[in-house]
Amino acid sequence: MKVSFHKNFEKQYIKLSQKLREQFKKRRDIFIGDPHSPILHNHPLQAEFAGYRSINITGDYRAIYKELGSDSVVFVKIGTHHELFGS
């Protein structure tokens, strides 16, 4: 699977603690091996994020991505549930 990162994702990622960046890398590796692994809680989003999907990084942190094709995705945002969705 080809994984790329939107510039907004990269800006948010840089601001994360080293621990959170490492946690994302672990979840990214799981995602590449099995995008629907139960640990990721991969699910489609609605409303303003319709067409995007979200995976869990920690209990509160999420990464939002969009499928570009059968084997290509772009991560577009990362942050807490509240930062991303406002609730």
Biopython code that builds the backbone (N, CA, C, O; Angstrom):
import numpy as np
from Bio.PDB.StructureBuilder import StructureBuilder

atoms = [
    (1, "MET", "N", (0.839, -1.179, 0.000)),
    (1, "MET", "CA", (0.000, 0.000, 0.000)),
    (1, "MET", "C", (0.884, 1.241, 0.000)),
    (1, "MET", "O", (1.861, 1.321, 0.744)),
    (2, "LYS", "N", (0.531, 2.203, -0.839)),
    (2, "LYS", "CA", (1.248, 3.473, -0.895)),
    (2, "LYS", "C", (0.560, 4.465, 0.046)),
    (2, "LYS", "O", (-0.638, 4.721, -0.074)),
    (3, "VAL", "N", (1.325, 5.012, 0.971)),
    (3, "VAL", "CA", (0.815, 5.986, 1.938)),
    (3, "VAL", "C", (1.518, 7.315, 1.695)),
    (3, "VAL", "O", (2.746, 7.376, 1.629)),
    (4, "SER", "N", (0.730, 8.379, 1.563)),
    (4, "SER", "CA", (1.300, 9.715, 1.435)),
    (4, "SER", "C", (0.658, 10.622, 2.481)),
    (4, "SER", "O", (-0.292, 10.234, 3.161)),
    (5, "PHE", "N", (1.192, 11.834, 2.597)),
    (5, "PHE", "CA", (0.747, 12.748, 3.642)),
    (5, "PHE", "C", (0.502, 14.132, 3.053)),
    (5, "PHE", "O", (1.346, 14.685, 2.348)),
    (6, "HIS", "N", (-0.666, 14.673, 3.359)),
    (6, "HIS", "CA", (-1.021, 16.030, 2.945)),
    (6, "HIS", "C", (-0.202, 17.021, 3.769)),
    (6, "HIS", "O", (0.196, 16.712, 4.892)),
    (7, "LYS", "N", (0.052, 18.211, 3.219)),
    (7, "LYS", "CA", (0.851, 19.208, 3.948)),
    (7, "LYS", "C", (0.215, 19.585, 5.286)),
    (7, "LYS", "O", (0.933, 19.866, 6.245)),
    (8, "ASN", "N", (-1.125, 19.598, 5.369)),
    (8, "ASN", "CA", (-1.780, 19.900, 6.650)),
    (8, "ASN", "C", (-1.482, 18.821, 7.679)),
    (8, "ASN", "O", (-1.256, 19.127, 8.850)),
    (9, "PHE", "N", (-1.478, 17.559, 7.253)),
    (9, "PHE", "CA", (-1.136, 16.468, 8.155)),
    (9, "PHE", "C", (0.290, 16.666, 8.662)),
    (9, "PHE", "O", (0.549, 16.547, 9.859)),
    (10, "GLU", "N", (1.207, 16.966, 7.756)),
    (10, "GLU", "CA", (2.611, 17.123, 8.147)),
    (10, "GLU", "C", (2.786, 18.241, 9.167)),
    (10, "GLU", "O", (3.570, 18.103, 10.105)),
    (11, "LYS", "N", (2.065, 19.350, 8.995)),
    (11, "LYS", "CA", (2.143, 20.460, 9.952)),
    (11, "LYS", "C", (1.639, 20.035, 11.331)),
    (11, "LYS", "O", (2.246, 20.375, 12.347)),
    (12, "GLN", "N", (0.535, 19.296, 11.368)),
    (12, "GLN", "CA", (-0.018, 18.835, 12.643)),
    (12, "GLN", "C", (0.898, 17.787, 13.272)),
    (12, "GLN", "O", (1.095, 17.784, 14.487)),
    (13, "TYR", "N", (1.453, 16.903, 12.455)),
    (13, "TYR", "CA", (2.315, 15.820, 12.936)),
    (13, "TYR", "C", (3.557, 16.371, 13.632)),
    (13, "TYR", "O", (3.959, 15.869, 14.682)),
    (14, "ILE", "N", (4.157, 17.398, 13.051)),
    (14, "ILE", "CA", (5.376, 17.997, 13.621)),
    (14, "ILE", "C", (5.126, 18.520, 15.030)),
    (14, "ILE", "O", (6.026, 18.498, 15.869)),
    (15, "LYS", "N", (3.915, 18.989, 15.295)),
    (15, "LYS", "CA", (3.584, 19.565, 16.605)),
    (15, "LYS", "C", (3.326, 18.513, 17.680)),
    (15, "LYS", "O", (3.252, 18.847, 18.862)),
    (16, "LEU", "N", (3.187, 17.238, 17.281)),
    (16, "LEU", "CA", (2.924, 16.175, 18.246)),
    (16, "LEU", "C", (4.166, 15.862, 19.058)),
    (16, "LEU", "O", (5.289, 16.122, 18.625)),
    (17, "SER", "N", (3.953, 15.301, 20.239)),
    (17, "SER", "CA", (5.079, 14.853, 21.058)),
    (17, "SER", "C", (5.758, 13.669, 20.372)),
    (17, "SER", "O", (5.160, 13.004, 19.526)),
    (18, "GLN", "N", (6.991, 13.417, 20.738)),
    (18, "GLN", "CA", (7.725, 12.279, 20.177)),
    (18, "GLN", "C", (6.968, 10.974, 20.423)),
    (18, "GLN", "O", (6.922, 10.108, 19.549)),
    (19, "LYS", "N", (6.380, 10.833, 21.602)),
    (19, "LYS", "CA", (5.629, 9.628, 21.942)),
    (19, "LYS", "C", (4.443, 9.427, 20.987)),
    (19, "LYS", "O", (4.202, 8.314, 20.519)),
    (20, "LEU", "N", (3.712, 10.498, 20.703)),
    (20, "LEU", "CA", (2.572, 10.396, 19.786)),
    (20, "LEU", "C", (3.026, 10.111, 18.359)),
    (20, "LEU", "O", (2.367, 9.364, 17.635)),
    (21, "ARG", "N", (4.153, 10.703, 17.949)),
    (21, "ARG", "CA", (4.666, 10.410, 16.605)),
    (21, "ARG", "C", (5.045, 8.934, 16.483)),
    (21, "ARG", "O", (4.782, 8.304, 15.459)),
    (22, "GLU", "N", (5.653, 8.395, 17.515)),
    (22, "GLU", "CA", (6.013, 6.964, 17.502)),
    (22, "GLU", "C", (4.757, 6.095, 17.479)),
    (22, "GLU", "O", (4.718, 5.075, 16.791)),
    (23, "GLN", "N", (3.736, 6.496, 18.226)),
    (23, "GLN", "CA", (2.478, 5.737, 18.237)),
    (23, "GLN", "C", (1.838, 5.752, 16.850)),
    (23, "GLN", "O", (1.311, 4.737, 16.394)),
    (24, "PHE", "N", (1.885, 6.909, 16.179)),
    (24, "PHE", "CA", (1.342, 6.969, 14.822)),
    (24, "PHE", "C", (2.096, 6.009, 13.907)),
    (24, "PHE", "O", (1.479, 5.293, 13.119)),
    (25, "LYS", "N", (3.421, 5.989, 14.004)),
    (25, "LYS", "CA", (4.215, 5.103, 13.141)),
    (25, "LYS", "C", (3.825, 3.644, 13.356)),
    (25, "LYS", "O", (3.730, 2.876, 12.399)),
    (26, "LYS", "N", (3.601, 3.265, 14.603)),
    (26, "LYS", "CA", (3.176, 1.884, 14.896)),
    (26, "LYS", "C", (1.825, 1.593, 14.261)),
    (26, "LYS", "O", (1.635, 0.542, 13.650)),
    (27, "ARG", "N", (0.883, 2.525, 14.406)),
    (27, "ARG", "CA", (-0.452, 2.326, 13.828)),
    (27, "ARG", "C", (-0.397, 2.362, 12.298)),
    (27, "ARG", "O", (-1.124, 1.625, 11.632)),
    (28, "ARG", "N", (0.451, 3.207, 11.752)),
    (28, "ARG", "CA", (0.623, 3.252, 10.291)),
    (28, "ARG", "C", (1.107, 1.897, 9.772)),
    (28, "ARG", "O", (0.629, 1.408, 8.748)),
    (29, "ASP", "N", (2.057, 1.301, 10.486)),
    (29, "ASP", "CA", (2.580, -0.003, 10.060)),
    (29, "ASP", "C", (1.497, -1.078, 10.131)),
    (29, "ASP", "O", (1.405, -1.929, 9.245)),
    (30, "ILE", "N", (0.676, -1.040, 11.186)),
    (30, "ILE", "CA", (-0.453, -1.974, 11.288)),
    (30, "ILE", "C", (-1.408, -1.729, 10.126)),
    (30, "ILE", "O", (-1.881, -2.671, 9.491)),
    (31, "PHE", "N", (-1.686, -0.456, 9.853)),
    (31, "PHE", "CA", (-2.595, -0.067, 8.773)),
    (31, "PHE", "C", (-2.115, -0.607, 7.423)),
    (31, "PHE", "O", (-2.908, -1.134, 6.643)),
    (32, "ILE", "N", (-0.827, -0.476, 7.157)),
    (32, "ILE", "CA", (-0.276, -0.958, 5.888)),
    (32, "ILE", "C", (-0.454, -2.468, 5.761)),
    (32, "ILE", "O", (-0.755, -2.970, 4.679)),
    (33, "GLY", "N", (-0.266, -3.198, 6.876)),
    (33, "GLY", "CA", (-0.426, -4.646, 6.857)),
    (33, "GLY", "C", (-1.875, -5.096, 6.792)),
    (33, "GLY", "O", (-2.200, -6.073, 6.117)),
    (34, "ASP", "N", (-2.745, -4.381, 7.495)),
    (34, "ASP", "CA", (-4.169, -4.740, 7.545)),
    (34, "ASP", "C", (-4.983, -3.494, 7.885)),
    (34, "ASP", "O", (-5.190, -3.192, 9.061)),
    (35, "PRO", "N", (-5.448, -2.764, 6.861)),
    (35, "PRO", "CA", (-6.162, -1.506, 7.119)),
    (35, "PRO", "C", (-7.401, -1.657, 8.002)),
    (35, "PRO", "O", (-7.865, -0.681, 8.591)),
    (36, "HIS", "N", (-7.930, -2.860, 8.096)),
    (36, "HIS", "CA", (-9.147, -3.056, 8.890)),
    (36, "HIS", "C", (-8.888, -3.868, 10.164)),
    (36, "HIS", "O", (-9.788, -4.522, 10.690)),
    (37, "SER", "N", (-7.652, -3.816, 10.645)),
    (37, "SER", "CA", (-7.323, -4.448, 11.924)),
    (37, "SER", "C", (-8.217, -3.844, 13.005)),
    (37, "SER", "O", (-8.377, -2.625, 13.056)),
    (38, "PRO", "N", (-8.798, -4.671, 13.868)),
    (38, "PRO", "CA", (-9.703, -4.149, 14.911)),
    (38, "PRO", "C", (-9.061, -3.085, 15.811)),
    (38, "PRO", "O", (-9.762, -2.209, 16.316)),
    (39, "ILE", "N", (-7.752, -3.148, 16.017)),
    (39, "ILE", "CA", (-7.086, -2.179, 16.892)),
    (39, "ILE", "C", (-7.176, -0.756, 16.333)),
    (39, "ILE", "O", (-7.099, 0.211, 17.092)),
    (40, "LEU", "N", (-7.338, -0.619, 15.013)),
    (40, "LEU", "CA", (-7.389, 0.697, 14.380)),
    (40, "LEU", "C", (-8.765, 1.353, 14.452)),
    (40, "LEU", "O", (-8.880, 2.571, 14.309)),
    (41, "HIS", "N", (-9.796, 0.562, 14.669)),
    (41, "HIS", "CA", (-11.175, 1.059, 14.653)),
    (41, "HIS", "C", (-11.407, 1.935, 13.407)),
    (41, "HIS", "O", (-11.922, 3.050, 13.487)),
    (42, "ASN", "N", (-11.007, 1.383, 12.271)),
    (42, "ASN", "CA", (-11.135, 2.079, 10.994)),
    (42, "ASN", "C", (-12.613, 2.228, 10.637)),
    (42, "ASN", "O", (-13.347, 1.241, 10.585)),
    (43, "HIS", "N", (-13.042, 3.464, 10.391)),
    (43, "HIS", "CA", (-14.453, 3.690, 10.086)),
    (43, "HIS", "C", (-14.638, 4.901, 9.183)),
    (43, "HIS", "O", (-13.829, 5.829, 9.201)),
    (44, "PRO", "N", (-15.715, 4.886, 8.387)),
    (44, "PRO", "CA", (-16.001, 6.021, 7.510)),
    (44, "PRO", "C", (-16.530, 7.204, 8.313)),
    (44, "PRO", "O", (-17.138, 7.039, 9.371)),
    (45, "LEU", "N", (-16.285, 8.389, 7.787)),
    (45, "LEU", "CA", (-16.743, 9.604, 8.441)),
    (45, "LEU", "C", (-17.930, 10.189, 7.686)),
    (45, "LEU", "O", (-18.223, 9.807, 6.553)),
    (46, "GLN", "N", (-18.605, 11.132, 8.350)),
    (46, "GLN", "CA", (-19.805, 11.746, 7.776)),
    (46, "GLN", "C", (-19.668, 13.266, 7.793)),
    (46, "GLN", "O", (-18.630, 13.809, 8.174)),
    (47, "ALA", "N", (-20.717, 13.927, 7.380)),
    (47, "ALA", "CA", (-20.830, 15.399, 7.365)),
    (47, "ALA", "C", (-19.673, 16.004, 6.563)),
    (47, "ALA", "O", (-19.459, 15.643, 5.405)),
    (48, "GLU", "N", (-18.928, 16.926, 7.184)),
    (48, "GLU", "CA", (-17.881, 17.621, 6.438)),
    (48, "GLU", "C", (-16.749, 16.699, 5.996)),
    (48, "GLU", "O", (-15.975, 17.056, 5.108)),
    (49, "PHE", "N", (-16.642, 15.515, 6.606)),
    (49, "PHE", "CA", (-15.594, 14.563, 6.247)),
    (49, "PHE", "C", (-16.138, 13.364, 5.470)),
    (49, "PHE", "O", (-15.501, 12.311, 5.428)),
    (50, "ALA", "N", (-17.289, 13.517, 4.868)),
    (50, "ALA", "CA", (-17.848, 12.432, 4.054)),
    (50, "ALA", "C", (-16.839, 12.075, 2.958)),
    (50, "ALA", "O", (-16.275, 12.957, 2.311)),
    (51, "GLY", "N", (-16.622, 10.777, 2.761)),
    (51, "GLY", "CA", (-15.641, 10.318, 1.788)),
    (51, "GLY", "C", (-14.282, 10.039, 2.395)),
    (51, "GLY", "O", (-13.390, 9.523, 1.721)),
    (52, "TYR", "N", (-14.114, 10.383, 3.683)),
    (52, "TYR", "CA", (-12.864, 10.138, 4.399)),
    (52, "TYR", "C", (-13.088, 9.035, 5.430)),
    (52, "TYR", "O", (-14.220, 8.666, 5.743)),
    (53, "ARG", "N", (-11.977, 8.523, 5.945)),
    (53, "ARG", "CA", (-12.045, 7.499, 6.985)),
    (53, "ARG", "C", (-11.116, 7.917, 8.130)),
    (53, "ARG", "O", (-10.244, 8.768, 7.957)),
    (54, "SER", "N", (-11.318, 7.311, 9.292)),
    (54, "SER", "CA", (-10.525, 7.636, 10.475)),
    (54, "SER", "C", (-9.993, 6.358, 11.110)),
    (54, "SER", "O", (-10.666, 5.327, 11.120)),
    (55, "ILE", "N", (-8.770, 6.441, 11.639)),
    (55, "ILE", "CA", (-8.230, 5.346, 12.447)),
    (55, "ILE", "C", (-7.801, 5.904, 13.797)),
    (55, "ILE", "O", (-7.442, 7.076, 13.910)),
    (56, "ASN", "N", (-7.841, 5.064, 14.809)),
    (56, "ASN", "CA", (-7.404, 5.447, 16.148)),
    (56, "ASN", "C", (-5.888, 5.354, 16.253)),
    (56, "ASN", "O", (-5.280, 4.375, 15.820)),
    (57, "ILE", "N", (-5.297, 6.378, 16.829)),
    (57, "ILE", "CA", (-3.861, 6.370, 17.122)),
    (57, "ILE", "C", (-3.665, 6.063, 18.606)),
    (57, "ILE", "O", (-2.837, 5.231, 18.975)),
    (58, "THR", "N", (-4.439, 6.747, 19.449)),
    (58, "THR", "CA", (-4.494, 6.461, 20.891)),
    (58, "THR", "C", (-5.967, 6.502, 21.256)),
    (58, "THR", "O", (-6.833, 6.516, 20.380)),
    (59, "GLY", "N", (-6.247, 6.520, 22.545)),
    (59, "GLY", "CA", (-7.632, 6.605, 22.966)),
    (59, "GLY", "C", (-8.330, 7.860, 22.471)),
    (59, "GLY", "O", (-9.531, 7.833, 22.203)),
    (60, "ASP", "N", (-7.587, 8.972, 22.345)),
    (60, "ASP", "CA", (-8.196, 10.234, 21.938)),
    (60, "ASP", "C", (-7.700, 10.750, 20.584)),
    (60, "ASP", "O", (-8.393, 11.533, 19.936)),
    (61, "TYR", "N", (-6.524, 10.328, 20.155)),
    (61, "TYR", "CA", (-5.963, 10.816, 18.892)),
    (61, "TYR", "C", (-6.438, 9.978, 17.716)),
    (61, "TYR", "O", (-6.516, 8.752, 17.784)),
    (62, "ARG", "N", (-6.756, 10.694, 16.621)),
    (62, "ARG", "CA", (-7.238, 10.064, 15.388)),
    (62, "ARG", "C", (-6.417, 10.573, 14.212)),
    (62, "ARG", "O", (-5.868, 11.674, 14.247)),
    (63, "ALA", "N", (-6.344, 9.755, 13.177)),
    (63, "ALA", "CA", (-5.767, 10.181, 11.902)),
    (63, "ALA", "C", (-6.845, 9.992, 10.838)),
    (63, "ALA", "O", (-7.476, 8.938, 10.753)),
    (64, "ILE", "N", (-7.041, 11.026, 10.035)),
    (64, "ILE", "CA", (-8.052, 10.991, 8.982)),
    (64, "ILE", "C", (-7.344, 10.808, 7.647)),
    (64, "ILE", "O", (-6.340, 11.460, 7.358)),
    (65, "TYR", "N", (-7.892, 9.903, 6.841)),
    (65, "TYR", "CA", (-7.281, 9.659, 5.534)),
    (65, "TYR", "C", (-8.353, 9.511, 4.468)),
    (65, "TYR", "O", (-9.535, 9.335, 4.761)),
    (66, "LYS", "N", (-7.899, 9.590, 3.213)),
    (66, "LYS", "CA", (-8.771, 9.389, 2.058)),
    (66, "LYS", "C", (-8.139, 8.340, 1.167)),
    (66, "LYS", "O", (-6.938, 8.368, 0.898)),
    (67, "GLU", "N", (-8.970, 7.413, 0.713)),
    (67, "GLU", "CA", (-8.494, 6.402, -0.222)),
    (67, "GLU", "C", (-8.389, 7.038, -1.602)),
    (67, "GLU", "O", (-9.332, 7.673, -2.073)),
    (68, "LEU", "N", (-7.242, 6.867, -2.245)),
    (68, "LEU", "CA", (-7.020, 7.419, -3.573)),
    (68, "LEU", "C", (-7.196, 6.354, -4.648)),
    (68, "LEU", "O", (-7.362, 6.666, -5.828)),
    (69, "GLY", "N", (-7.158, 5.121, -4.233)),
    (69, "GLY", "CA", (-7.299, 3.988, -5.135)),
    (69, "GLY", "C", (-7.302, 2.725, -4.314)),
    (69, "GLY", "O", (-7.364, 2.784, -3.086)),
    (70, "SER", "N", (-7.238, 1.595, -4.962)),
    (70, "SER", "CA", (-7.322, 0.328, -4.232)),
    (70, "SER", "C", (-6.107, 0.091, -3.332)),
    (70, "SER", "O", (-6.200, -0.663, -2.363)),
    (71, "ASP", "N", (-4.976, 0.720, -3.636)),
    (71, "ASP", "CA", (-3.783, 0.499, -2.818)),
    (71, "ASP", "C", (-3.030, 1.793, -2.522)),
    (71, "ASP", "O", (-1.807, 1.782, -2.382)),
    (72, "SER", "N", (-3.758, 2.914, -2.425)),
    (72, "SER", "CA", (-3.124, 4.201, -2.173)),
    (72, "SER", "C", (-4.023, 5.071, -1.289)),
    (72, "SER", "O", (-5.222, 5.198, -1.538)),
    (73, "VAL", "N", (-3.426, 5.663, -0.257)),
    (73, "VAL", "CA", (-4.162, 6.556, 0.634)),
    (73, "VAL", "C", (-3.333, 7.801, 0.922)),
    (73, "VAL", "O", (-2.109, 7.797, 0.791)),
    (74, "VAL", "N", (-4.024, 8.864, 1.316)),
    (74, "VAL", "CA", (-3.344, 10.070, 1.774)),
    (74, "VAL", "C", (-3.914, 10.431, 3.145)),
    (74, "VAL", "O", (-5.125, 10.580, 3.302)),
    (75, "PHE", "N", (-3.036, 10.570, 4.128)),
    (75, "PHE", "CA", (-3.449, 11.034, 5.444)),
    (75, "PHE", "C", (-3.536, 12.556, 5.386)),
    (75, "PHE", "O", (-2.601, 13.226, 4.946)),
    (76, "VAL", "N", (-4.669, 13.094, 5.837)),
    (76, "VAL", "CA", (-4.917, 14.532, 5.692)),
    (76, "VAL", "C", (-4.918, 15.307, 7.007)),
    (76, "VAL", "O", (-4.618, 16.501, 7.012)),
    (77, "LYS", "N", (-5.246, 14.658, 8.116)),
    (77, "LYS", "CA", (-5.286, 15.341, 9.415)),
    (77, "LYS", "C", (-4.945, 14.359, 10.521)),
    (77, "LYS", "O", (-5.161, 13.153, 10.395)),
    (78, "ILE", "N", (-4.406, 14.899, 11.609)),
    (78, "ILE", "CA", (-4.166, 14.108, 12.820)),
    (78, "ILE", "C", (-4.375, 15.030, 14.010)),
    (78, "ILE", "O", (-3.955, 16.187, 13.986)),
    (79, "GLY", "N", (-5.021, 14.522, 15.048)),
    (79, "GLY", "CA", (-5.257, 15.321, 16.243)),
    (79, "GLY", "C", (-6.208, 14.609, 17.178)),
    (79, "GLY", "O", (-6.597, 13.465, 16.943)),
    (80, "THR", "N", (-6.574, 15.300, 18.242)),
    (80, "THR", "CA", (-7.538, 14.720, 19.175)),
    (80, "THR", "C", (-8.913, 14.730, 18.522)),
    (80, "THR", "O", (-9.154, 15.447, 17.551)),
    (81, "HIS", "N", (-9.792, 13.934, 19.065)),
    (81, "HIS", "CA", (-11.159, 13.885, 18.540)),
    (81, "HIS", "C", (-11.762, 15.285, 18.561)),
    (81, "HIS", "O", (-12.401, 15.702, 17.595)),
    (82, "HIS", "N", (-11.563, 16.001, 19.646)),
    (82, "HIS", "CA", (-12.120, 17.356, 19.783)),
    (82, "HIS", "C", (-11.505, 18.313, 18.747)),
    (82, "HIS", "O", (-12.226, 19.105, 18.140)),
    (83, "GLU", "N", (-10.191, 18.247, 18.542)),
    (83, "GLU", "CA", (-9.536, 19.121, 17.560)),
    (83, "GLU", "C", (-10.073, 18.877, 16.158)),
    (83, "GLU", "O", (-10.248, 19.817, 15.383)),
    (84, "LEU", "N", (-10.334, 17.626, 15.836)),
    (84, "LEU", "CA", (-10.750, 17.273, 14.480)),
    (84, "LEU", "C", (-12.244, 17.468, 14.240)),
    (84, "LEU", "O", (-12.661, 17.919, 13.173)),
    (85, "PHE", "N", (-13.048, 17.119, 15.255)),
    (85, "PHE", "CA", (-14.488, 17.077, 15.059)),
    (85, "PHE", "C", (-15.264, 18.058, 15.936)),
    (85, "PHE", "O", (-16.471, 18.222, 15.758)),
    (86, "GLY", "N", (-14.592, 18.702, 16.869)),
    (86, "GLY", "CA", (-15.229, 19.715, 17.692)),
    (86, "GLY", "C", (-16.120, 19.184, 18.806)),
    (86, "GLY", "O", (-16.786, 19.968, 19.481)),
    (87, "SER", "N", (-16.146, 17.872, 19.012)),
    (87, "SER", "CA", (-16.930, 17.338, 20.129)),
    (87, "SER", "C", (-16.378, 16.032, 20.600)),
    (87, "SER", "O", (-16.914, 15.437, 21.536)),
]
sb = StructureBuilder()
sb.init_structure("model")
sb.init_model(0)
sb.init_chain("A")
sb.init_seg("    ")
for serial, (resi, resn, name, xyz) in enumerate(atoms, 1):
    if name == "N":
        sb.init_residue(resn, " ", resi, " ")
    sb.init_atom(name, np.array(xyz, "f"), 0.0, 1.0, " ", f" {name:<3s}", serial, name[0])
structure = sb.get_structure()
